[in-house]
């Protein structure tokens, strides 16, 4: 039995992620959310219990391949083939920061971000990029910490 069918992306959905919030989590009083990332260059944040889209995150210019909730469920990181890793506030769906990954010198094209993940305390987020690197962002300082 389907509880809700969450529909509104205009192209294929590439990935989905559950928030670390809701009953039974370290953040039990925050609502349980689901985020979906699509080839339509948007991320949608859903209230699953009510079956409604809370936010459409739409600043990317290319397909969004990766999303990850911060450990406290307050932020969402998104990675796209538009050479950006973006951080979003989930309280209001606002774009907080855009970090550019630059150009892959091997091909002279944008360095896409294919995966993002947070460390345990939410102070760093890493992105795996199309130029065969992993870039680590220090969220508190707003700077790329290192490239591996």
TARATA-V446567 format. One record per pair of residues at least 6 apart in sequence whose C-alpha atoms are under 8 Angstrom apart, sorted by the first residue. I is the first residue (numbers start at 1). J is the second residue. If there is no record, write none. Layout:
# TARATA-V446567
I|J  I|J
This chain:
# TARATA-V446567
4|48  4|51  5|51  6|46  6|51  6|52  6|53  9|38  9|40  9|42  9|44  10|40  11|38  11|39  11|40  12|38  12|39  12|40  13|36  13|37  13|38  13|39  14|36  14|37  14|38  14|39  14|64  14|65  15|36  15|37  15|38  15|65  15|66  15|67  16|34  16|35  16|36  16|37  16|67  17|34  17|35  17|36  17|67  17|68  17|69  18|32  18|33  18|34  18|35  18|69  19|32  19|33  19|34  19|35  19|69  19|73  20|26  20|27  20|32  20|69  20|70  20|71  20|72  20|73  21|27  21|28  21|29  21|30  21|31  21|32  21|33  21|72  21|73  22|28  22|29  22|30  22|31  22|32  23|29  23|32  26|72  27|72  27|73  31|47  32|47  32|48  32|49  33|45  33|46  33|47  33|48  34|45  34|46  34|47  34|48  35|43  35|44  35|45  35|46  35|67  36|43  36|44  36|45  36|67  37|43  37|44  37|64  37|65  37|66  37|67  38|63  38|64  38|65  39|62  39|63  39|64  39|65  40|62  40|63  40|64  41|58  41|59  41|60  41|61  41|62  41|63  41|64  41|80  42|56  42|57  42|58  42|59  42|60  42|63  42|64  43|56  43|57  43|58  43|64  43|78  44|53  44|54  44|55  44|56  44|57  45|53  45|54  45|55  45|56  45|57  46|52  46|53  46|54  46|55  47|53  47|54  55|92  55|93  56|93  57|88  57|93  57|94  57|95  59|95  60|80  60|82  60|84  61|82  62|80  62|81  62|82  63|80  63|81  63|82  64|78  64|79  64|80  64|81  65|78  65|79  65|80  65|81  65|113  65|114  65|115  66|77  66|78  66|79  66|80  66|113  66|114  66|115  66|116  67|76  67|77  67|78  67|79  67|115  67|116  67|117  68|76  68|77  68|78  68|116  68|117  68|118  69|75  69|76  69|77  69|118  70|76  70|77  70|118  70|122  71|118  71|119  71|120  71|121  71|122  72|122  73|90  74|89  74|90  74|91  75|87  75|88  75|89  75|90  76|87  76|88  76|89  76|90  77|85  77|86  77|87  77|88  77|116  77|117  77|125  78|85  78|86  78|87  78|116  79|85  79|86  79|112  79|113  79|114  79|115  79|116  79|127  80|112  80|113  80|114  81|110  81|111  81|112  81|113  81|114  82|110  82|111  82|112  82|113  83|100  83|101  83|102  83|103  83|110  83|111  83|112  83|113  84|98  84|99  84|100  84|101  84|112  84|113  85|98  85|99  85|100  85|101  85|113  85|127  86|95  86|96  86|97  86|98  86|99  87|95  87|96  87|97  87|98  88|94  88|95  88|96  88|97  89|95  89|96  101|110  101|111  101|112  101|113  101|129  102|110  102|111  103|109  103|110  103|111  104|110  104|111  104|130  104|131  106|131  111|129  111|130  111|131  112|129  112|130  112|131  113|127  113|128  113|129  113|130  114|127  114|128  114|129  114|130  115|127  115|128  115|129  116|125  116|126  116|127  116|128  117|125  117|126  117|127  118|124  118|125  118|126  119|125  122|139  123|138  123|139  123|140  124|136  124|137  124|138  124|139  124|140  125|136  125|137  125|138  125|139  126|134  126|135  126|136  126|137  127|134  127|135  127|136  128|134  128|135  129|135  133|147  133|148  134|147  134|148  135|144  135|145  135|146  135|147  135|148  136|144  136|145  136|146  136|147  137|143  137|144  137|145  137|146  138|144  138|145
